[in-house]
Amino acid sequence: MRLLLMSDTHLPRRAKELPGELLDHVARADVVIHAGDWVDTATLDLLEARSHRLIGVYGNNDGPELRSRLPEVAYAELGGLRFGVVHETGAAQGRERRCAERFPELDVLVFGHSHIPWDSTSADGRLRLLNPGSPTDRRRQPYCTFMTAAIEAGRLTAVELHRLPPRR
């Protein structure tokens, strides 16, 4: 099972459209996960139309229309793994412990908000935390980013951070 992870698209404020490379991965993914801060409903509509399966949540910059269509936290069983998706997880310090306590039933938590790519595991090795960064708003990061991953035989594999070229 092929996964595409993204967050913090902030369209049309931070970019006018999603990058072509990202959209190419949408077409190839079995599941697309968006961890909030869409900002516009057009992006949600686009990903719903182009994704085989879309799992998304709203973020702090998402208004009433997006909040009426998306949950604050989403849960899904994918290939034998229990996934959660949430926008905010708080400060980086202590994140693994807090998230392991808040989501004891999960194997993988995808989150956003910071625009900073993140890949870590809780101290007990049970919970994998992934933040794909942002494909449209790099903030203080050197690149705009997204992630891909795979699930094989009940294991998360091939987690890869993709760096996008600078926009023109």
Sequence and secondary structure as in RCSB ss.txt:
>XXXX:A:sequence
MRLLLMSDTHLPRRAKELPGELLDHVARADVVIHAGDWVDTATLDLLEARSHRLIGVYGNNDGPELRSRLPEVAY
AELGGLRFGVVHETGAAQGRERRCAERFPELDVLVFGHSHIPWDSTSADGRLRLLNPGSPTDRRRQPYCTFMTAA
IEAGRLTAVELHRLPPRR
>XXXX:A:secstr
 EEEEE    TTTT SS  HHHHHHHHH SEEEE S   SHHHHHHHHHH SSEEE   TT  HHHHHHS SEEE
EEETTEEEEEES    STTHHHHHHHH TT SEEEE SS   EEEE TTS  EEEE   SS  TTSSSEEEEEEE
EETTEEEEEEEEEE    
